[in-house]
Amino acid sequence: MSAADLPVHVPLVTRPMGIFASLNAARRNLLEILPEIATRQPMVSGRTAKRWHMVMDPEAIRRMLLENIDNYPKSLVTKNLLKPAIGESLFIAEGAHWRWQRRAAAPAFSHRNVTNLAPVMSAAAEHSLDRIAAAGQRAVDMYDEMVRATFEVIGNVTFSEGSAFEPDEVHRAIDAYIDAAGRMSLFDILGFPDWVPRPGRVFSGRAVGDMKALADGAVEARRSRGAGAIPDLLDLLLEGEDPETKRKMNTAELRDNLLTFIVAGHETTALTLSWALYLCAFDQEVQDRARTEAQAALDGRIATADDLDALPFIRSIVDEALRLYPPAGIISRTAQAPDTLCGREVRPGDTVMIPIYALHRNRLLWDDPDAFRPDRFADRKAVERYAYLPFGDGPRICIGASFAIQEAVIVLATLLSRRRFHLVPGRNPKPVMILTLRPEGGVWLTSEPA
């Protein structure tokens, strides 16, 4: 299969890289530090200032994420990058502090509550469809459009009924922080302690402070006002308590988790939808098949949660987009005690990574891994569990996974049922990972009525 028959991908490195070459590559695109051999081996190890391992073997990954999870907490690099913005929220916290927060937040993401939020997703899908149709035959950056649509969703399910909170202000602050602080610092690679200032984070500190102040104000205002007729995410989190200890989140904990959900709740879904639309424009046969399914299920309507069971192929497109372009392309952990993975010694302090991008393209696990084939997921039970990790796995699997999938299927089905999408020659996106795997240059597509 020639390169022209494959969707865009990142050529992985074939030679060892020194520390400064690794730093330059990581600041430009974290995927560029992944060795090509990681797509052909179960585990790769090396040293760049400190010992590291990349693990692609499903059984070893199962040990890290499930059987021996306490030995592999989030890496110092991950915590240093994100803690200034989202504090000790679910994404960062460890041990007992993580467990009680997870128990308290879990009811907010129950199947019933996620389904109850679907009308907000359907409304955003309709608004997006209207904007795309209004562009006529002009090219639209679908990444920007999907960010707008998914931020509408997360804004409305998080802060409904006229909150004083301004989602656009938080969106700008988040983007400023990711841009300034998300590019890996040499201090992080060298393992400098957290109290050593990072220039990017010092620069972005004011934006983060303003963002937290806005969120604190919104939380306190909601405490005073009480829940609305249909509880939104903030209402559900305010009501949530640890069933074991009866502890509830205080304002700071609510704020940090809300900011985490806002970032994860729109960024990852926007990326999934952007890449899915690119892939459908890349393969018109797949797009036609998806459109036929969507039109039969929807009969001219906007998609709702009730339609999900009738849209299995569109769900498979979402799954395959998450395989080829996982929003979190690398999971990084720091070993706490000696262990053995794939018969190889892991020492305390070693960085142990699961390079999701390489795992999802590993030739030991997938046939023609760089090809776009949604039918891989026609039978999800046949997919090896720890070979496919778009949302992680084990106790720390993404709490919002079902929310994200529901939203992605509703939006994608709505758009494909009404519009036919085409690539713009010479404007292919480039997969670039800083904190998430974004399409550098945007996803520029033209469309016409279906």
C-alpha positions as CSV (number, residue, x, y, z in Angstrom):
1,M,0.0,0.0,0.0
2,S,1.5,3.3,-1.1
3,A,1.7,6.5,1.1
4,A,-1.0,8.1,-1.1
5,D,-3.4,5.3,0.0
6,L,-2.9,6.1,3.6
7,P,-4.2,8.9,5.8
8,V,-1.6,11.3,7.2
9,H,0.7,10.0,9.8
10,V,4.0,10.9,11.5
11,P,7.2,9.2,10.3
12,L,8.8,7.9,13.5
13,V,12.5,8.2,14.3
14,T,14.9,5.4,13.2
15,R,18.0,6.6,15.0
16,P,18.8,7.2,18.7
17,M,18.4,10.8,19.8
18,G,20.5,12.7,22.4
19,I,19.0,14.8,25.1
20,F,19.0,18.1,23.2
21,A,17.7,16.6,20.0
22,S,15.0,14.9,22.1
23,L,14.1,18.3,23.7
24,N,13.9,20.0,20.4
25,A,11.7,17.3,18.9
26,A,9.5,17.2,22.0
27,R,8.9,20.9,21.9
28,R,8.0,20.7,18.3
29,N,6.0,17.5,18.3
30,L,6.1,14.8,21.0
31,L,5.4,12.1,18.4
32,E,8.8,12.8,16.8
33,I,10.6,11.3,19.8
34,L,8.8,7.9,19.3
35,P,11.1,5.3,17.8
36,E,9.8,3.4,14.7
37,I,10.8,0.2,16.4
38,A,8.0,0.8,18.9
39,T,5.6,-0.2,16.1
40,R,7.3,-3.6,15.8
41,Q,8.3,-4.6,19.3
42,P,6.5,-5.2,22.6
43,M,8.9,-3.0,24.6
44,V,11.7,-0.5,23.9
45,S,14.1,0.9,26.5
46,G,16.8,3.6,26.6
47,R,18.3,6.5,28.5
48,T,17.9,10.2,27.8
49,A,19.3,11.8,31.0
50,K,17.3,9.1,32.9
51,R,16.1,5.5,32.1
52,W,12.9,5.1,30.2
53,H,10.8,2.4,28.8
54,M,8.1,2.3,26.1
55,V,5.6,-0.5,26.6
56,M,3.4,-1.8,23.8
57,D,2.7,-5.3,25.1
58,P,-1.0,-5.7,26.2
59,E,-0.2,-7.9,29.2
60,A,2.5,-5.6,30.4
61,I,0.1,-2.6,30.0
62,R,-2.5,-4.5,31.9
63,R,0.0,-4.9,34.8
64,M,0.7,-1.2,34.7
65,L,-2.9,0.1,34.6
66,L,-4.7,-2.6,36.6
67,E,-2.7,-5.2,38.5
68,N,0.1,-3.0,39.8
69,I,-1.4,0.4,39.4
70,D,0.0,1.9,42.6
71,N,3.5,1.4,41.3
72,Y,2.9,3.5,38.3
73,P,1.5,7.0,39.3
74,K,1.4,9.8,36.8
75,S,4.9,10.9,35.8
76,L,6.5,14.0,37.3
77,V,6.6,15.6,33.8
78,T,2.8,15.2,33.5
79,K,2.2,16.6,36.9
80,N,4.6,19.5,36.4
81,L,2.9,20.4,33.2
82,L,-0.7,20.3,34.4
83,K,-0.9,20.8,38.1
84,P,-0.6,24.7,37.9
85,A,-3.8,24.7,35.8
86,I,-5.9,21.9,37.2
87,G,-4.5,21.3,40.7
88,E,-5.1,18.0,42.5
89,S,-8.1,17.1,40.4
90,L,-9.0,13.6,39.3
91,F,-6.5,13.8,36.4
92,I,-3.6,14.5,38.7
93,A,-4.5,13.1,42.2
94,E,-3.1,9.8,43.4
95,G,-4.1,7.2,46.0
96,A,-6.8,7.9,48.5
97,H,-7.2,11.5,47.4
98,W,-8.0,10.3,43.8
99,R,-10.3,7.5,45.0
100,W,-12.7,9.6,47.0
101,Q,-12.9,12.2,44.2
102,R,-13.7,9.5,41.7
103,R,-16.4,8.0,43.9
104,A,-17.9,11.4,44.4
105,A,-17.9,12.4,40.7
106,A,-18.9,9.0,39.3
107,P,-22.7,9.5,39.6
108,A,-22.5,12.7,37.4
109,F,-21.3,10.5,34.5
110,S,-23.8,7.7,34.9
111,H,-25.6,6.4,31.8
112,R,-28.8,8.1,32.8
113,N,-27.2,11.5,33.4
114,V,-25.1,11.3,30.2
115,T,-28.3,10.5,28.2
116,N,-30.1,13.4,29.9
117,L,-27.4,15.8,28.5
118,A,-27.9,14.5,24.9
119,P,-30.3,17.3,23.9
120,V,-27.5,19.8,24.4
121,M,-25.3,17.8,22.0
122,S,-28.1,17.6,19.4
123,A,-28.6,21.3,19.6
124,A,-24.8,21.9,19.1
125,A,-24.8,19.5,16.2
126,E,-27.6,21.4,14.5
127,H,-25.9,24.8,15.1
128,S,-22.7,23.4,13.6
129,L,-24.6,22.0,10.6
130,D,-26.2,25.4,10.0
131,R,-22.8,27.2,10.1
132,I,-21.2,24.7,7.7
133,A,-24.2,24.9,5.3
134,A,-23.9,28.8,5.4
135,A,-20.3,28.5,4.2
136,G,-21.6,27.0,0.9
137,Q,-18.7,25.7,-1.1
138,R,-16.0,27.7,0.7
139,A,-13.5,25.6,2.6
140,V,-14.1,25.4,6.4
141,D,-11.5,24.6,9.0
142,M,-13.4,21.7,10.7
143,Y,-11.0,21.7,13.6
144,D,-12.1,25.2,14.6
145,E,-15.7,24.4,13.8
146,M,-15.6,21.2,16.0
147,V,-13.9,23.2,18.8
148,R,-16.7,25.7,18.7
149,A,-19.4,22.9,18.7
150,T,-17.9,20.9,21.5
151,F,-17.3,24.0,23.6
152,E,-20.9,24.9,23.2
153,V,-21.8,21.5,24.6
154,I,-19.4,21.6,27.6
155,G,-20.3,25.2,28.3
156,N,-24.0,24.4,28.4
157,V,-23.8,21.1,30.3
158,T,-21.4,22.7,32.8
159,F,-22.8,26.1,33.4
160,S,-26.5,26.4,32.3
161,E,-29.2,28.9,33.1
162,G,-27.4,32.2,32.8
163,S,-24.2,31.6,34.8
164,A,-22.0,34.6,35.3
165,F,-19.2,32.4,34.1
166,E,-17.9,33.2,30.6
167,P,-16.9,30.1,28.7
168,D,-15.0,32.1,26.1
169,E,-12.7,33.6,28.7
170,V,-11.9,30.2,30.1
171,H,-11.3,28.9,26.6
172,R,-8.8,31.6,25.9
173,A,-7.0,31.1,29.2
174,I,-6.8,27.3,28.6
175,D,-5.3,27.8,25.1
176,A,-2.8,30.3,26.5
177,Y,-1.7,28.0,29.2
178,I,-1.4,25.0,26.8
179,D,0.6,27.1,24.3
180,A,2.9,28.6,26.9
181,A,3.3,25.7,29.4
182,G,2.5,22.6,27.4
183,R,5.7,22.6,25.4
184,M,8.0,20.3,27.3
185,S,10.7,22.2,29.3
186,L,14.3,21.0,29.5
187,F,13.8,21.2,33.3
188,D,11.0,18.6,33.1
189,I,13.1,16.2,31.0
190,L,16.0,16.6,33.5
191,G,13.6,15.9,36.4
192,F,14.1,19.2,38.2
193,P,11.8,19.6,41.2
194,D,8.5,21.4,41.0
195,W,9.7,24.5,42.9
196,V,12.2,25.4,40.1
197,P,10.3,28.0,38.0
198,R,9.4,27.1,34.5
199,P,9.5,30.2,32.2
200,G,6.4,29.2,30.2
201,R,4.3,28.6,33.4
202,V,5.5,31.8,35.0
203,F,4.4,33.6,31.8
204,S,1.0,32.0,31.8
205,G,0.4,32.2,35.5
206,R,-1.9,35.3,35.4
207,A,-4.2,33.7,32.8
208,V,-4.5,30.6,34.9
209,G,-5.2,32.7,38.0
210,D,-7.9,34.6,36.2
211,M,-9.4,31.4,35.0
212,K,-9.6,29.9,38.5
213,A,-11.1,33.0,39.9
214,L,-13.9,32.9,37.3
215,A,-14.6,29.3,38.1
216,D,-14.5,29.9,41.9
217,G,-17.1,32.7,41.4
218,A,-19.3,30.4,39.4
219,V,-19.2,27.6,41.9
220,E,-20.1,30.0,44.8
221,A,-22.9,31.6,42.8
222,R,-24.4,28.2,42.1
223,R,-24.1,27.2,45.8
224,S,-26.2,30.2,46.6
225,R,-28.7,29.8,43.8
226,G,-29.2,26.1,43.9
227,A,-29.8,23.6,41.1
228,G,-31.9,24.2,38.1
229,A,-34.9,22.2,36.9
230,I,-32.6,19.9,34.9
231,P,-29.3,19.5,36.8
232,D,-26.2,20.3,34.8
233,L,-22.8,19.0,35.5
234,L,-22.0,21.6,38.1
235,D,-25.2,20.8,40.0
236,L,-24.4,17.1,39.9
237,L,-20.9,17.6,41.2
238,L,-22.1,19.9,44.0
239,E,-24.6,17.2,45.0
240,G,-22.0,14.4,44.7
241,E,-20.4,12.8,47.7
242,D,-18.1,9.9,48.4
243,P,-20.6,7.1,49.3
244,E,-18.0,5.7,51.8
245,T,-17.0,8.8,53.7
246,K,-19.9,11.2,52.8
247,R,-17.3,13.8,51.9
248,K,-18.2,16.4,49.3
249,M,-15.8,18.6,47.2
250,N,-15.0,22.0,48.5
251,T,-14.8,25.0,46.1
252,A,-11.2,24.5,45.1
253,E,-11.7,20.8,44.4
254,L,-14.9,21.5,42.4
255,R,-13.1,24.3,40.5
256,D,-10.1,22.1,39.6
257,N,-12.3,19.2,38.5
258,L,-14.6,21.5,36.5
259,L,-11.6,23.0,34.6
260,T,-10.4,19.4,34.0
261,F,-13.8,18.4,32.6
262,I,-14.0,21.6,30.5
263,V,-10.6,21.0,28.9
264,A,-11.1,17.2,28.4
265,G,-14.8,17.6,27.6
266,H,-14.4,19.7,24.5
267,E,-10.8,19.3,23.4
268,T,-10.7,15.6,23.0
269,T,-14.1,15.3,21.4
270,A,-13.3,18.2,19.0
271,L,-10.1,16.4,18.0
272,T,-11.9,13.1,17.5
273,L,-14.6,14.7,15.3
274,S,-12.0,16.7,13.3
275,W,-10.0,13.6,12.5
276,A,-13.1,11.5,11.8
277,L,-14.3,14.1,9.3
278,Y,-10.8,14.2,7.7
279,L,-10.9,10.4,7.4
280,C,-14.4,10.4,5.8
281,A,-13.3,13.0,3.3
282,F,-10.2,10.9,2.6
283,D,-12.2,7.8,1.9
284,Q,-15.4,8.6,0.1
285,E,-16.6,5.0,0.1
286,V,-16.6,5.0,3.9
287,Q,-18.3,8.4,3.9
288,D,-21.1,7.1,1.6
289,R,-21.7,4.0,3.7
290,A,-21.8,6.2,6.9
291,R,-24.2,8.6,5.2
292,T,-26.6,5.8,4.1
293,E,-26.7,4.5,7.7
294,A,-27.3,8.0,9.1
295,Q,-30.0,8.9,6.7
296,A,-31.8,5.7,7.3
297,A,-31.6,6.1,11.1
298,L,-32.4,9.8,11.2
299,D,-34.9,10.3,8.4
300,G,-34.1,14.0,8.1
301,R,-33.9,14.6,11.9
302,I,-30.9,15.8,14.0
303,A,-29.4,12.8,15.8
304,T,-30.3,12.1,19.4
305,A,-29.2,9.6,22.1
306,D,-32.1,7.3,21.0
307,D,-30.4,6.9,17.6
308,L,-27.1,5.6,18.9
309,D,-27.9,1.8,18.6
310,A,-28.9,2.4,14.9
311,L,-25.5,4.0,14.1
312,P,-23.0,1.2,14.6
313,F,-20.8,2.0,11.5
314,I,-20.6,5.7,12.5
315,R,-19.5,4.5,16.0
316,S,-16.9,2.4,14.3
317,I,-15.6,5.5,12.4
318,V,-15.2,7.3,15.7
319,D,-13.4,4.3,17.2
320,E,-11.0,4.1,14.2
321,A,-10.3,7.8,14.3
322,L,-9.4,7.4,18.0
323,R,-7.1,4.5,17.1
324,L,-5.3,6.4,14.3
325,Y,-5.2,9.8,16.1
326,P,-5.6,9.2,19.9
327,P,-6.0,12.6,21.6
328,A,-3.7,11.5,24.4
329,G,-0.9,10.1,22.3
330,I,1.4,9.2,25.2
331,I,0.7,8.1,28.8
332,S,3.7,8.6,31.1
333,R,4.3,7.1,34.5
334,T,7.1,7.0,37.1
335,A,7.9,3.6,38.6
336,Q,8.0,3.6,42.4
337,A,9.4,0.1,43.1
338,P,11.3,-2.6,41.2
339,D,9.2,-4.5,38.7
340,T,9.5,-6.7,35.6
341,L,7.7,-5.9,32.3
342,C,8.2,-8.1,29.3
343,G,11.0,-9.9,31.1
344,R,12.8,-6.6,31.5
345,E,13.9,-4.9,34.7
346,V,12.1,-1.7,35.7
347,R,13.8,0.3,38.5
348,P,12.4,2.9,40.9
349,G,12.4,6.3,39.3
350,D,12.3,4.9,35.7
351,T,10.0,6.7,33.3
352,V,7.6,4.1,31.9
353,M,5.5,5.3,28.9
354,I,2.6,3.8,27.0
355,P,3.0,5.5,23.6
356,I,-0.7,5.1,22.6
357,Y,0.1,6.4,19.1
358,A,2.7,3.6,18.5
359,L,0.5,1.0,20.4
360,H,-2.4,1.7,18.0
361,R,-0.1,1.2,15.0
362,N,1.9,-1.7,16.4
363,R,2.3,-4.4,13.7
364,L,2.2,-7.2,16.3
365,L,-1.3,-6.2,17.2
366,W,-3.0,-4.7,14.1
367,D,-3.2,-5.6,10.4
368,D,-2.2,-2.7,8.1
369,P,-2.1,-0.5,11.1
370,D,-1.6,2.8,9.2
371,A,-4.7,2.1,7.1
372,F,-8.2,3.6,7.8
373,R,-10.5,0.6,8.3
374,P,-13.5,1.2,10.5
375,D,-14.6,-2.4,10.2
376,R,-11.9,-3.3,12.6
377,F,-14.5,-2.3,15.2
378,A,-17.5,-4.1,13.8
379,D,-17.0,-6.6,16.6
380,R,-15.5,-4.6,19.5
381,K,-15.2,-7.8,21.7
382,A,-12.7,-9.1,19.2
383,V,-10.4,-6.1,19.8
384,E,-7.7,-6.9,22.4
385,R,-8.6,-4.8,25.4
386,Y,-5.1,-3.4,26.2
387,A,-4.1,-3.0,22.6
388,Y,-6.6,-0.1,22.2
389,L,-6.5,2.6,24.8
390,P,-8.0,5.9,23.6
391,F,-9.4,6.6,27.1
392,G,-6.9,4.6,29.1
393,D,-8.1,1.7,31.2
394,G,-8.2,0.2,34.6
395,P,-9.5,2.2,37.6
396,R,-8.3,5.4,36.0
397,I,-10.1,5.0,32.7
398,C,-11.5,8.3,31.6
399,I,-14.6,9.1,33.6
400,G,-16.1,11.0,30.6
401,A,-15.6,8.3,27.9
402,S,-19.3,7.5,27.4
403,F,-20.0,11.3,27.3
404,A,-17.4,11.8,24.6
405,I,-18.5,8.8,22.5
406,Q,-22.2,9.9,22.6
407,E,-21.4,13.4,21.6
408,A,-19.1,12.4,18.8
409,V,-21.6,10.0,17.3
410,I,-24.5,12.5,17.5
411,V,-22.5,15.3,15.8
412,L,-20.9,13.1,13.2
413,A,-24.1,11.4,12.2
414,T,-25.9,14.7,12.0
415,L,-23.2,16.3,9.7
416,L,-22.8,13.2,7.4
417,S,-26.6,12.8,7.0
418,R,-26.8,16.3,5.4
419,R,-23.4,17.2,3.9
420,R,-20.8,15.5,1.7
421,F,-17.3,16.5,2.7
422,H,-14.2,16.7,0.4
423,L,-10.5,17.3,1.1
424,V,-8.9,20.6,0.0
425,P,-5.9,19.7,-2.3
426,G,-2.6,20.6,-0.7
427,R,-4.0,21.3,2.8
428,N,-3.7,18.0,4.6
429,P,-3.5,18.3,8.4
430,K,-0.3,17.3,10.2
431,P,-0.6,15.3,13.4
432,V,1.3,17.2,16.1
433,M,1.2,16.4,19.8
434,I,2.0,18.9,22.5
435,L,-0.4,18.0,25.2
436,T,-3.0,16.5,22.8
437,L,-2.7,15.2,19.2
438,R,-3.9,18.2,17.2
439,P,-4.1,18.7,13.4
440,E,-1.5,21.3,12.7
441,G,-2.8,23.7,10.0
442,G,-6.4,22.7,10.6
443,V,-8.7,20.3,8.9
444,W,-9.8,22.2,5.8
445,L,-12.8,20.6,4.0
446,T,-15.3,21.7,1.5
447,S,-18.9,20.4,1.6
448,E,-22.0,20.2,-0.4
449,P,-25.6,19.1,0.3
450,A,-25.8,15.3,0.5
